């Protein structure tokens, strides 16, 4: 049995694919997510036109951890809930149970391990975007893959995802992949503050300028820390900066090959801001700042972006491209 701890957009999508592949899956989440699933079932779609539907009666939905021990647990809670979720798993799962952190940011597995020392936490990564369309419908709006630290218990999981045409890469070192994903996730706050879907936002030169500035600062920090981020798109992170800075008519042409995004895609941070929920900005821009401090540098642009997101409840109005570039001071 696969336990999905944190049945949000990522948890529902990954768990749904595994169940569609014949795996037994248990979803643990909040009532605001579970109630639509109990009423409408779970429907998964993607930018390639695929669709999986699981009837409500076939879903195993829990607000608390079930007594049945899982073979593997997918930890899919937001970064701010990692410690609480890890402590709950520690009190419920057998010692040595494997838990894969499929969360944003870097270091979530290590953080969870510190709170649940009897369990085996592995790093994981979801490189694509998943949007909650409501009524139990979740949509993958960008191309991508999954990755996790290699472990024998994950081989059957990788085969199950393969049946759904989704690759799970099992690797020895997840750090480069996690930092490569974090660089892409620096668009989350830009997208959230724009109030636009991802594709529409990226077609605005001013927003791309903001993303490029955040990524360039992060790349300088990574270079100082001797960390080489993995390439997760059709071009390297360094070339991606040049692509972002192209005029829009050229960016549109190049992005057709470098980025595959449909009109439904949006960042989960945008959903969090809209619902006035705590965001993961401290684990994105904040992570860049912490790494910078560790090597004697600063990351002022990422610090400003974090402050803008945290101040959103007082503003409540999207930033135009010009307003956001001015707010960042670029």
C-alpha positions in Angstrom: 0.0 0.0 0.0 1.2 3.5 -0.8 0.3 6.2 1.7 -0.1 9.8 0.4 0.6 12.1 3.4 -0.8 15.4 2.3 -3.5 14.9 -0.4 -3.2 18.3 -2.1 -2.5 18.9 -5.8 0.8 16.9 -5.8 -0.5 14.2 -3.6 -3.8 13.6 -5.4 -2.1 13.6 -8.8 0.7 11.2 -7.9 -1.5 9.0 -5.8 -4.2 8.9 -8.5 -1.7 7.8 -11.1 -0.4 5.0 -8.8 -4.0 3.8 -8.2 -4.8 4.0 -11.9 -1.7 1.7 -12.3 -3.2 -0.9 -9.9 -1.5 0.2 -6.7 -3.4 0.3 -3.4 -3.4 3.9 -2.3 -4.5 5.7 0.8 -5.0 9.5 0.8 -4.6 11.5 4.0 -5.5 15.1 3.8 -7.6 18.0 5.0 -11.4 18.1 4.7 -11.3 20.9 2.1 -9.5 18.5 -0.3 -11.1 15.2 0.7 -14.8 16.4 0.6 -14.7 17.1 -3.2 -13.0 13.7 -3.8 -15.7 12.0 -1.7 -18.4 13.7 -3.8 -16.9 13.8 -7.3 -14.2 11.2 -7.3 -10.7 12.0 -8.7 -10.0 13.1 -12.3 -6.5 13.5 -13.6 -5.7 15.3 -16.9 -2.6 16.6 -18.6 -1.4 18.8 -21.4 -1.1 15.8 -23.7 -4.8 15.0 -23.5 -4.6 12.0 -21.2 -7.3 11.5 -18.6 -7.7 9.1 -15.6 -10.9 9.0 -13.6 -11.3 7.2 -10.2 -14.8 6.9 -8.8 -15.4 8.3 -5.3 -16.3 4.9 -4.0 -12.9 3.5 -5.1 -10.9 6.1 -3.2 -9.6 5.5 0.3 -9.8 8.8 2.0 -8.7 9.5 5.6 -8.3 12.6 7.8 -6.0 10.7 10.1 -3.4 8.0 9.5 -4.9 4.5 9.0 -3.7 1.5 11.0 -2.5 -0.4 8.0 1.3 0.1 7.5 2.3 1.3 4.0 5.1 -0.1 1.9 6.1 3.5 1.0 4.8 6.9 2.0 4.8 10.0 -0.3 5.2 13.1 1.9 3.3 15.8 -0.1 2.5 18.4 2.6 3.5 22.0 2.1 7.0 22.8 3.4 5.7 24.6 6.4 3.9 21.5 7.6 6.9 19.1 7.3 7.8 18.9 11.0 4.3 18.3 12.1 3.7 15.6 9.5 7.0 13.9 10.2 6.2 13.8 13.9 2.8 12.2 13.2 4.4 9.6 10.9 7.0 8.9 13.6 4.2 8.0 16.1 2.3 5.8 13.6 4.6 4.0 11.2 6.9 1.0 11.9 10.6 1.8 12.4 12.5 1.8 9.1 9.5 2.8 7.0 10.4 4.6 3.8 9.0 8.1 3.3 9.8 10.1 0.1 9.6 13.9 0.4 7.9 15.0 -2.9 8.0 18.6 -1.7 9.3 22.0 -2.9 12.6 23.3 -1.6 15.9 21.8 -0.6 16.4 19.8 2.6 12.8 18.8 3.4 13.8 15.1 3.8 16.6 16.0 6.2 14.3 18.3 8.2 11.7 15.5 8.5 14.4 13.0 9.4 15.4 15.2 12.4 11.8 15.0 13.7 11.3 11.3 13.0 14.6 9.5 13.5 13.2 6.0 13.4 12.0 6.4 9.8 13.9 6.4 6.5 13.3 9.7 4.6 14.4 10.1 1.0 14.6 13.2 -1.2 12.1 13.4 -4.0 11.1 16.0 -6.7 8.2 16.8 -9.0 9.4 18.9 -11.9 6.0 19.7 -13.4 3.1 21.9 -12.5 -0.2 20.6 -11.2 -3.3 22.8 -10.9 -6.4 22.1 -8.8 -9.3 22.8 -11.1 -11.9 22.1 -8.5 -14.4 19.2 -7.9 -11.7 16.6 -7.6 -10.0 17.6 -10.9 -6.2 17.9 -11.1 -4.4 18.9 -14.2 -0.7 18.6 -15.1 -0.1 21.7 -17.2 3.7 21.5 -17.9 6.1 18.8 -19.1 8.4 17.1 -16.7 9.3 14.0 -14.7 9.7 12.7 -11.1 13.0 12.0 -9.3 13.9 10.4 -6.0 16.9 9.0 -4.1 17.4 5.4 -5.3 16.0 2.8 -3.0 14.9 -0.8 -3.7 11.3 -0.1 -2.3 10.9 2.5 -5.0 11.5 0.2 -8.0 7.8 -1.0 -8.1 6.7 2.6 -7.7 8.8 3.6 -10.7 7.3 0.8 -12.8 3.7 1.9 -11.8 4.4 5.5 -12.9 5.9 4.2 -16.1 2.6 2.5 -16.9 1.1 6.0 -16.9 3.9 7.4 -19.2 5.5 9.3 -16.3 9.2 8.7 -15.6 10.5 8.4 -12.0 14.3 8.8 -12.1 16.0 7.0 -9.2 19.4 8.7 -8.6 22.2 8.6 -6.0 22.4 12.4 -5.4 19.3 14.5 -5.5 20.9 17.8 -4.5 21.6 19.0 -8.1 18.1 18.1 -9.2 16.5 19.9 -6.2 18.4 23.1 -6.9 17.6 22.9 -10.5 13.9 22.7 -9.6 14.2 25.5 -7.1 15.6 27.8 -9.8 12.4 27.1 -11.8 10.3 27.5 -8.7 11.6 31.1 -8.4 8.9 31.9 -10.9 6.2 30.8 -8.4 6.2 34.2 -6.5 6.4 36.1 -9.8 3.4 34.2 -11.1 1.5 34.5 -7.9 2.0 38.3 -7.7 1.1 38.7 -11.4 -2.4 37.2 -10.9 -2.1 35.4 -14.3 -1.8 31.8 -15.6 1.8 30.7 -16.1 1.9 30.9 -19.9 0.3 34.3 -20.0 2.7 35.6 -17.3 5.7 34.3 -19.1 4.7 36.1 -22.3 5.2 39.4 -20.4 8.8 40.7 -20.7 8.7 42.5 -17.4 7.8 39.4 -15.5 10.5 37.4 -17.3 12.9 40.1 -16.3 12.0 39.6 -12.6 12.4 35.8 -12.9 15.8 36.2 -14.7 17.0 38.5 -12.0 16.0 36.1 -9.2 17.6 33.1 -11.0 20.8 35.0 -11.8 21.3 35.9 -8.2 20.6 32.3 -7.2 23.0 31.0 -9.7 25.8 33.3 -8.4 25.1 31.9 -4.9 25.2 28.3 -6.2 28.5 29.0 -7.9 30.0 30.3 -4.7 28.7 27.2 -2.9 30.2 24.9 -5.5 26.7 23.5 -6.4 26.0 22.7 -10.0 22.2 22.7 -10.6 20.8 20.0 -12.9 19.3 20.9 -16.2 15.5 20.3 -16.0 14.4 22.0 -19.2 15.6 21.8 -22.8 18.4 24.3 -22.1 20.9 24.7 -19.2 20.0 27.1 -16.3 22.6 29.6 -17.7 21.1 29.5 -21.2 17.6 29.8 -19.7 18.5 33.2 -18.4 19.3 34.4 -22.0 16.0 32.9 -23.2 14.1 34.8 -20.5 15.7 38.1 -21.6 14.8 37.7 -25.3 12.2 40.0 -26.8 8.7 38.5 -26.5 8.3 37.6 -30.1 11.6 35.6 -30.0 10.8 34.2 -26.6 7.5 32.9 -27.9 9.4 31.0 -30.7 12.1 29.6 -28.5 9.8 28.7 -25.6 7.9 26.3 -27.8 10.9 24.0 -27.6 12.3 25.0 -24.2 9.0 25.1 -22.3 5.8 23.1 -22.7 3.0 24.9 -20.8 -0.7 24.8 -21.4 -3.2 27.5 -20.6 -4.5 25.9 -17.4 -1.1 25.9 -15.6 -0.6 28.1 -12.6 1.6 28.1 -9.6 0.4 26.6 -6.3 1.6 29.8 -4.6 -1.0 31.7 -6.6 -3.7 29.5 -5.2 -2.2 30.0 -1.7 -2.2 33.8 -2.0 -5.8 33.7 -3.4 -7.0 31.6 -0.4 -4.9 33.7 2.1 -2.9 30.6 3.1 0.7 30.4 4.2 3.0 30.1 1.1 6.3 28.3 0.6 8.2 31.4 -0.1 10.5 30.8 2.9 11.6 27.5 1.2 12.2 29.1 -2.2 13.5 32.6 -2.0 14.3 32.0 1.6 16.4 29.0 0.7 18.5 31.1 -1.6 19.1 33.6 1.2 20.2 30.9 3.6 22.6 29.4 1.2 24.0 32.9 0.4 24.6 33.5 4.1 26.4 30.2 4.4 29.0 31.3 1.9 29.3 34.9 3.1 27.0 36.5 0.5 23.6 38.1 0.4 20.7 37.6 -1.9 18.8 41.0 -1.8 16.5 40.4 -4.7 15.3 37.1 -3.3 14.9 38.8 0.1 12.7 41.6 -1.5 10.6 39.0 -3.4 10.0 37.1 -0.1 8.9 40.4 1.6 6.5 41.2 -1.3 4.8 37.8 -1.0 4.6 38.0 2.7 3.1 41.5 2.5 0.4 40.4 0.0 -2.5 40.3 2.5 -2.1 44.0 3.0 -2.0 44.7 -0.8 -4.3 42.2 -2.3 -3.9 43.5 -5.9 -1.8 42.0 -8.6 1.4 43.7 -9.7 1.8 44.8 -13.3 5.2 43.9 -14.9 6.4 47.5 -14.4 5.2 47.6 -10.8 6.9 44.3 -10.0 10.2 45.3 -11.6 10.1 48.6 -9.7 9.3 46.8 -6.4 12.3 44.6 -6.9 14.5 47.5 -7.8 15.7 46.1 -11.2 
